[in-house]
Amino acid sequence: MKKISVETSSTSGNSIESLNCSNGAFTWEKTFSDETNHQLIFTPLSQSGQAITGLGTITKNIVYDLTVPEQPTFLPPTTGNQYLITDSTSQIQIKGRVKKEVKKLIGPNLQNLVLRADEDGIHSTFLFNATVTNNSVMNLTFTGYDGAGNSASNTLTIESRTDVVVPLAIQEIGSSTVTSGTIVIQSSASYLSGSHTHSNIKHVVGGAATIGEW
């Protein structure tokens, strides 16, 4: 083999170069500028530049891509990056999606998650089952990789708080009256004890005879 032909094909066009070989070896280098797929075809040539019968060609496919993919996003019920659990739930299924350009998704504990084509045609979806410890905070990171190895990550923080008490709604248990701009309300709302819900509101807790005034 005296020479070798190098054909480069991409969406930007094609080019062919002929290189001399030294003892059957050659050196070739190329600088890419377009972020796209490039196909390289190496063909052995005789001294006269003809393809050598019996020596096959070598084809290489190269993806030149420096663009970072969009980060994974989360779907209901864990939309966003924060999710609060206020009961004894210990298992939760996290749903999310990535753009189709993402070829690999690594989840918590380095799990390689399965990607399924979404019906919108431009995304892939994923699932992850998380075990939650009561009264704890956990951060779950998901990292997507495109075909060129570029990556983008997103983290979902799950907080479990079983000590959260949701207050009862105010229950009006008597009539309301207005006298000279003052509203008098008979109510039961123990969680307002000793607090001001407005600069002009004062509430004292008790039974039906208790009044709050505005």
N, C-alpha and C positions, 0 to 999 in steps of 0.2 A: 504494500500500500504506500503510494508516494504522496497522495493528496487526499483531502477529505472535504466534502461539501457540507456546509451548515446552512440549512434553510430555517428561517424564523418566520412563524405565522402568528398573527394576532388580529384583533379587530382594527388595529391601526394600519394593517397592511402586511405584505410579505417582503422578505429580503433573502438573498442567497450569497454566501461567501465561500471562497475556495481557499483552503489553507494547505501549505506544504507540511509534510510530515518528516520527522527525523527519527530514523530507525523504527518506523511504525507508530511513533507517538506524536501527539500534537497538543498545543495549548490554545484555548479559545476563551475569550471573555466578552461579556456583553453588559451594558448598562441599560436598564429598563427605566422608562419614564412614565409610561401609561399603566395605571392600575387595572390590569385585566389578565386574562389567561393567555399564556404564550406557549406555542408548540415548537419544539426544536427537533429537526430531523437531520441526523448525521449519516452521510452516505460515503463509503470508501470509493476513491477514484484512482484510476491508473495515471501514469505520467502524462498521458494525452488528455486527461480530464474526463474519461469515460467511466461509468459505473462498473465496478469489478464484479463479474459473474461469480456467484457462490458466496459472496460476502453480503450479508443482509444489512439493512439500515437499522439505526438505533433512534428511537423516538422518546423524547422527554417532554412532559407537560409541566409547566411552571406557572404558579399563581403568584402574580406580583400584586400585593394588596397591603397597604399600610393603614387603611381606614379602620378605626375601632368600631365594632358593631354596637347597636343600641343595647343598653343594659336590660336584663330581664325585668318584667313587671309582674305584679301580683293581682289576681282576680278575686272577686268576692268569695268568701266573707273577709278575706285578709287584704282588701284593697289598700294601697298605700304602703307605708313602711312601719306602721305601728299597729299592733293589735292587742286589745285588752280582754282578758278572760276574768269574769267576776264570779264564776261558779266553780264546781269541782271537776270541770272538764279536764281530762288527762290526755286525750288524743285529739288531734286536729289535722285535717287534710288541707294542705296548702296548694292552691292552684295558681298557675302563672303562664306566661307566654313569652316567646322571644321571636325576633324576625327570622325568616327562613334562611337567611345567610348564616345563622348560627348552626354549626354542625355538631357541636358537642356542648353539653351542659353539665357542669360539676356542682353538686349540691353539698349540703352539710355532710360531714364525715367522709368527704371525698367520693360520694356516691355519683356514679355516672348515670344521670337520669335519662329516661326514655323521652324522646321528642315525637309528638304526633302532629301531623299536618292539621292546621285549623281550617275550618270551613271558609274563612275569609280569603284563603289563598295566599296570604302574605306573612302569616305567622305559624309558629309551631307551639303547641301547648305542652305543659308538664305538670306532674303531680308529685307531692312529697308529703309523707305521713310523719308528723312530728309528735313526740311524746313530751308532754308538758308536766313539770313538777309544780305542785301548788305553791303559791306565794314565792314565785321566782321570776327572774328575767332571763330570757335566752335570745341570742342573736344568731340568725340563720342566714348564711351567705350563699348566694347562687352566682356562678361565673359561667358566662357563655363564651365559646370560642368559634371564630369563623374558620373557613378553610385554610387561611394563611397563618392561623395561630394567634391572631389579634384577639384580645379578650376585653370583656366589660363585666363588672360585678354589681350586684344590688343586695342589700341586707334587710331582712325583715326582723323586727324586734317584737317578740311576744312576751307580754307581761301577764302573769297570773296573780290575781289579788282576791282571795276568797274572803278577806275581811272588809270588803267594801259594803257599806250599808246604804241602800237607796232610801231616802226619806219618803214618808207618806205625803200625799198631796194635802194641801190645806182643806179642811172640811168645815164649811160654814154651818154651825149648828144653831144659829139664832138669826134674828132679823138684823139688817143693816140700816143705820140711820145716818143722816147728814144734818149737823147742826152748826151753823156759823162756820162752814168750811171744814168742819171736823167729821171724819167718817168713823163711825163706831161699829165694829164688827165683832160678833160673838163667834168664836171658832175654837177648834182643837188642832194644834200644830206644835207638838212638843219639841220638834227639832229647831224651832225658832226661839226657844227659851234664852233669854238674856242677850239676844242679838238684835241688830238693827238691819232690816232689809232695805231701808231707804233712810236718808237723812232725817225724814219727817215721820218715819214709821217706828212705833214701839209696840212690842207684843209681849204680853205676859201670859204664861201658860196656866191652864187649869181646866175646870169643867165648863159646863154651859154658862155659868155666871161670869166667866172670865171675859174681859173685853180687850181688844187691841184698838189703838186709836191712831189716826193719821191727821 
